[in-house]
Amino acid sequence: MGATKKEWTREEVAVRILAGETLVVYNNQLLRIPQAWLNVHPGGSLAILHFVGRDATDEIDAYHCDETLAKLKSYVIGTVETSSGIWEPLVPPIMTGWVRKLSSDGKTAWHNEATPLPPSSLSSEILLVERDSCLLEISGPNLSHLVPPPTTLSLEDQARHSAAYKALHNRIIDAGLYNTRYITGYGPEVARYLLLAASSAVAYSYDWLIISAVCLGLLWHQLVFTVHDLGHMGVTHDWTKDRLIAILLADFIGGLSVGWWVDVSSLVSPTFARLVPHVSSRIITCIIVRLRSPTYHGLITDTCLVVTNHPSQ
């Protein structure tokens, strides 16, 4: 990964980011992520790009197994200079609309796809408005783009929150709450699925088509819960095993691509009701603004800023 520097200052990290490098802080070490890995990262490139210049320790530890964490050593290019052990974060370029793309000359360069809206009452919030494609800039971001907006949450408070999260995470591990309960947990679920499948088949054999259809619909409905767990590797905790079981249940029995679902599952909210058709629009009234928000999803979408029509209203 190139020469290793003993310690990097915040300013030096910022300069390298502006030069196009993907640098992420992990346990006060500086990781340089190559483009080749960004292209094949199982969690997608956006998951990494949104932590450029930031401390991703908690997120990396939460979403990666020990075997993967051991491989991070090959990306370490040094340590970072901190204040009392706390890294002062930078704003990832993608959060202010800057992305790296191939230019007409075949070289990778900065392109500005969106511009930030004026600050709102939520001072740490950054919302972007899509730019006209013909107005793309390729000059690149500057240091001002990497300066975080003001926030009332101090670095010390953030560090305390992180420490509290780590302590809770360890308590959950020690209690075995991440371990799958196959018999007491999924046993009743499997019994329910078999009962619904058998009921649908028996009703169909007697030409009770409505009853058969209702039982079959309930079966598909209930299978979604298990497919959800499998999509998040929450059953066997092995990507290959969980994905194969999910493909059997979702693709072949339910008729819905689990791969597609995993890609868009984080979009299931009123904000993205237009993109995920099974979110009911009958209980939602929105003020629509054309936004690229949040940038984590990498989508230009009609974003609901106000939600009303609660059933009680």
C-alpha positions as CSV (number, residue, x, y, z in Angstrom):
1,M,0.0,0.0,0.0
2,G,3.0,2.3,-0.3
3,A,5.3,4.0,2.2
4,T,4.0,4.0,5.8
5,K,4.2,7.3,7.7
6,K,4.5,7.1,11.4
7,E,1.8,9.7,12.3
8,W,-0.5,11.8,10.1
9,T,-1.9,15.2,11.2
10,R,-5.5,16.2,10.4
11,E,-4.2,18.7,7.8
12,E,-2.1,16.1,6.1
13,V,-5.0,13.7,5.9
14,A,-7.2,16.5,4.4
15,V,-4.6,17.2,1.7
16,R,-4.4,13.6,0.7
17,I,-8.2,13.3,0.6
18,L,-8.5,16.4,-1.7
19,A,-5.9,14.7,-3.9
20,G,-8.4,11.8,-4.4
21,E,-7.2,9.3,-1.8
22,T,-9.8,7.3,0.2
23,L,-8.6,7.6,3.8
24,V,-10.5,6.2,6.8
25,V,-9.5,6.2,10.5
26,Y,-9.8,2.9,12.4
27,N,-8.6,2.6,16.0
28,N,-6.4,5.7,15.5
29,Q,-4.8,4.1,12.5
30,L,-5.1,5.5,9.0
31,L,-6.3,3.2,6.3
32,R,-5.9,3.9,2.6
33,I,-8.6,2.1,0.7
34,P,-7.7,1.3,-3.0
35,Q,-10.2,1.9,-5.8
36,A,-10.0,-1.8,-6.6
37,W,-11.5,-2.6,-3.1
38,L,-14.1,0.1,-3.3
39,N,-15.4,-1.5,-6.5
40,V,-15.9,-4.9,-4.9
41,H,-16.7,-4.1,-1.2
42,P,-19.6,-6.3,-0.2
43,G,-21.3,-3.4,1.6
44,G,-20.9,-1.1,-1.5
45,S,-18.5,1.7,-2.1
46,L,-20.8,4.3,-0.5
47,A,-20.5,2.7,2.9
48,I,-16.7,3.5,2.8
49,L,-16.9,6.8,1.0
50,H,-19.2,8.2,3.8
51,F,-16.4,7.6,6.3
52,V,-13.6,9.2,4.4
53,G,-11.8,11.5,6.9
54,R,-13.8,10.1,9.7
55,D,-13.3,7.6,12.5
56,A,-15.1,4.4,11.4
57,T,-14.0,2.2,14.2
58,D,-17.4,1.4,15.7
59,E,-19.0,0.8,12.3
60,I,-16.1,-1.4,11.0
61,D,-16.1,-3.5,14.2
62,A,-19.9,-3.9,14.1
63,Y,-20.2,-5.1,10.5
64,H,-17.1,-7.2,10.0
65,C,-16.0,-10.6,11.4
66,D,-12.6,-11.1,13.0
67,E,-11.2,-12.7,9.8
68,T,-12.0,-9.5,7.8
69,L,-10.7,-7.2,10.5
70,A,-7.4,-9.0,10.4
71,K,-7.0,-8.1,6.7
72,L,-7.3,-4.4,7.5
73,K,-3.6,-4.4,8.5
74,S,-2.6,-4.4,4.8
75,Y,-4.3,-1.0,4.3
76,V,-2.7,0.7,7.3
77,I,-0.3,3.6,6.3
78,G,0.3,5.0,9.8
79,T,-1.4,6.4,12.8
80,V,-3.3,9.7,13.2
81,E,-2.6,12.6,15.5
82,T,-5.5,13.0,17.9
83,S,-6.5,15.3,20.7
84,S,-6.7,13.3,23.9
85,G,-7.1,10.2,21.8
86,I,-10.1,11.6,19.9
87,W,-9.9,12.1,16.1
88,E,-11.5,15.4,14.9
89,P,-13.5,14.3,11.9
90,L,-13.6,15.8,8.4
91,V,-16.6,15.9,6.1
92,P,-16.4,13.2,3.4
93,P,-16.4,14.9,0.0
94,I,-19.4,12.8,-1.1
95,M,-21.5,14.4,1.6
96,T,-21.0,17.8,-0.1
97,G,-21.7,16.5,-3.6
98,W,-18.2,15.6,-4.7
99,V,-17.4,12.2,-6.3
100,R,-14.6,10.7,-8.3
101,K,-15.4,9.8,-11.8
102,L,-13.8,9.0,-15.1
103,S,-13.4,12.1,-17.3
104,S,-13.5,12.2,-21.1
105,D,-9.7,11.8,-21.1
106,G,-10.0,8.5,-19.3
107,K,-8.6,9.8,-16.0
108,T,-10.3,9.8,-12.6
109,A,-11.2,13.4,-11.5
110,W,-13.5,15.2,-9.1
111,H,-17.1,15.9,-10.3
112,N,-19.6,18.0,-8.4
113,E,-23.0,16.4,-8.7
114,A,-24.9,18.3,-6.0
115,T,-24.7,21.4,-3.9
116,P,-25.6,21.8,-0.2
117,L,-28.8,23.5,0.9
118,P,-28.5,26.5,3.3
119,P,-28.0,25.3,6.9
120,S,-31.3,24.4,8.7
121,S,-32.1,24.4,12.4
122,L,-30.4,21.0,12.5
123,S,-26.9,22.6,12.2
124,S,-25.0,19.4,11.7
125,E,-27.3,18.3,8.8
126,I,-26.2,18.4,5.2
127,L,-28.8,18.1,2.5
128,L,-27.9,18.3,-1.2
129,V,-29.7,19.5,-4.3
130,E,-29.0,17.8,-7.6
131,R,-27.1,19.8,-10.1
132,D,-27.8,20.0,-13.8
133,S,-25.5,17.4,-15.5
134,C,-24.3,20.0,-18.0
135,L,-22.9,22.1,-15.1
136,L,-20.7,19.5,-13.6
137,E,-17.5,20.9,-12.2
138,I,-14.2,19.0,-12.2
139,S,-12.0,21.5,-10.4
140,G,-12.3,19.5,-7.2
141,P,-13.3,20.3,-3.6
142,N,-11.2,22.5,-1.4
143,L,-10.4,22.5,2.3
144,S,-13.6,24.4,3.2
145,H,-15.7,21.4,1.9
146,L,-14.1,19.2,4.5
147,V,-14.8,21.4,7.5
148,P,-17.8,20.0,9.5
149,P,-20.8,22.2,10.2
150,P,-21.1,23.5,13.8
151,T,-22.7,21.1,16.3
152,T,-23.5,21.2,19.9
153,L,-22.2,17.7,20.4
154,S,-18.6,18.0,21.5
155,L,-15.9,15.5,20.6
156,E,-15.8,14.4,24.2
157,D,-19.5,13.7,24.2
158,Q,-19.2,11.7,21.0
159,A,-16.3,9.7,22.6
160,R,-18.5,9.0,25.6
161,H,-21.3,7.8,23.4
162,S,-18.9,5.6,21.5
163,A,-17.5,4.1,24.7
164,A,-21.1,3.4,26.0
165,Y,-21.9,1.7,22.7
166,K,-18.8,-0.5,22.9
167,A,-19.7,-1.5,26.5
168,L,-23.3,-2.4,25.5
169,H,-22.1,-4.3,22.5
170,N,-19.8,-6.4,24.6
171,R,-22.6,-7.1,27.1
172,I,-24.8,-8.3,24.3
173,I,-22.0,-10.6,23.0
174,D,-21.3,-11.9,26.5
175,A,-25.0,-12.7,27.0
176,G,-25.1,-14.6,23.8
177,L,-27.9,-12.5,22.3
178,Y,-26.4,-12.6,18.9
179,N,-26.5,-16.4,18.8
180,T,-29.3,-17.8,16.7
181,R,-31.9,-19.9,18.6
182,Y,-32.7,-22.5,15.9
183,I,-35.2,-24.6,18.0
184,T,-37.0,-22.1,20.2
185,G,-36.6,-19.2,17.7
186,Y,-37.1,-20.6,14.2
187,G,-38.7,-23.9,15.2
188,P,-42.2,-22.3,15.6
189,E,-41.7,-20.3,12.5
190,V,-41.0,-23.4,10.4
191,A,-44.0,-25.1,11.9
192,R,-46.2,-22.1,10.9
193,Y,-44.8,-22.1,7.4
194,L,-45.5,-25.9,7.0
195,L,-49.0,-25.5,8.4
196,L,-49.9,-22.7,5.9
197,A,-48.4,-24.6,3.0
198,A,-50.3,-27.8,3.9
199,S,-53.5,-25.8,4.4
200,S,-53.1,-24.2,1.0
201,A,-52.5,-27.5,-0.7
202,V,-55.4,-29.3,1.0
203,A,-57.8,-26.4,0.2
204,Y,-56.6,-26.4,-3.4
205,S,-57.2,-30.2,-3.7
206,Y,-60.9,-29.6,-2.6
207,D,-61.2,-26.7,-5.1
208,W,-61.5,-24.2,-2.2
209,L,-59.5,-21.7,-4.2
210,I,-60.1,-18.6,-2.1
211,I,-59.1,-20.4,1.1
212,S,-56.1,-21.8,-0.7
213,A,-55.1,-18.4,-2.0
214,V,-55.4,-16.8,1.4
215,C,-53.2,-19.5,3.0
216,L,-50.6,-19.2,0.2
217,G,-50.6,-15.4,0.6
218,L,-50.1,-15.7,4.4
219,L,-47.2,-18.2,3.7
220,W,-45.5,-15.7,1.5
221,H,-46.2,-12.9,3.9
222,Q,-44.7,-14.8,6.8
223,L,-41.6,-16.0,4.8
224,V,-40.6,-12.4,4.4
225,F,-39.6,-12.2,8.1
226,T,-37.2,-15.0,7.8
227,V,-35.9,-13.7,4.4
228,H,-35.3,-10.4,6.1
229,D,-33.1,-12.1,8.8
230,L,-31.3,-14.0,6.1
231,G,-30.6,-10.9,4.1
232,H,-28.9,-9.4,7.1
233,M,-26.9,-12.6,7.7
234,G,-28.9,-13.0,11.0
235,V,-29.6,-16.7,10.8
236,T,-26.4,-18.8,10.3
237,H,-24.2,-15.6,10.2
238,D,-22.5,-17.1,7.1
239,W,-23.0,-15.0,4.0
240,T,-23.0,-17.9,1.6
241,K,-25.4,-20.1,3.7
242,D,-27.8,-17.3,4.5
243,R,-27.9,-16.0,0.9
244,L,-28.6,-19.5,-0.6
245,I,-31.4,-20.1,1.9
246,A,-32.8,-16.7,1.1
247,I,-32.7,-17.3,-2.6
248,L,-34.6,-20.5,-2.1
249,L,-37.3,-18.8,0.0
250,A,-37.5,-15.5,-1.8
251,D,-36.6,-16.1,-5.4
252,F,-38.1,-19.5,-6.0
253,I,-41.0,-19.6,-3.5
254,G,-41.9,-16.0,-3.0
255,G,-41.0,-14.7,-6.5
256,L,-39.0,-11.7,-5.3
257,S,-35.2,-11.3,-5.8
258,V,-33.5,-11.2,-2.4
259,G,-30.5,-9.6,-4.1
260,W,-32.6,-6.7,-5.1
261,W,-34.2,-6.5,-1.7
262,V,-30.8,-6.4,0.1
263,D,-29.7,-3.5,-2.3
264,V,-32.7,-1.4,-1.5
265,S,-33.7,-2.6,2.0
266,S,-32.2,0.6,3.6
267,L,-34.6,2.6,1.5
268,V,-37.8,1.3,3.1
269,S,-39.1,4.5,4.6
270,P,-41.6,7.2,3.6
271,T,-38.8,9.1,2.1
272,F,-38.4,6.5,-0.5
273,A,-42.0,5.4,-0.9
274,R,-41.8,6.2,-4.6
275,L,-39.0,3.7,-5.1
276,V,-40.3,0.9,-2.9
277,P,-43.9,0.2,-4.1
278,H,-45.0,-1.9,-1.2
279,V,-44.8,1.1,1.2
280,S,-48.4,2.3,1.5
281,S,-48.9,5.8,0.3
282,R,-52.4,6.1,1.8
283,I,-51.1,7.3,5.2
284,I,-48.5,9.7,3.8
285,T,-48.7,13.3,2.8
286,C,-45.4,14.9,1.8
287,I,-43.9,18.2,0.9
288,I,-41.7,17.1,-2.0
289,V,-38.3,18.6,-2.7
290,R,-35.9,17.3,-5.3
291,L,-32.9,16.3,-3.2
292,R,-30.0,14.0,-3.2
293,S,-30.5,13.0,0.4
294,P,-29.2,11.1,2.1
295,T,-26.0,10.8,0.0
296,Y,-25.5,7.3,1.5
297,H,-28.0,5.9,-0.8
298,G,-26.5,7.5,-3.9
299,L,-29.9,8.3,-5.3
300,I,-31.6,11.4,-6.6
301,T,-35.1,11.1,-5.2
302,D,-38.3,13.0,-4.3
303,T,-37.8,13.4,-0.5
304,C,-40.7,13.8,1.9
305,L,-39.9,16.6,4.3
306,V,-43.3,16.5,6.1
307,V,-45.3,13.5,6.9
308,T,-48.9,13.9,8.1
309,N,-52.2,12.0,7.9
310,H,-51.6,9.8,11.0
311,P,-54.5,7.4,11.4
312,S,-55.5,9.3,14.6
313,Q,-55.8,12.6,12.7
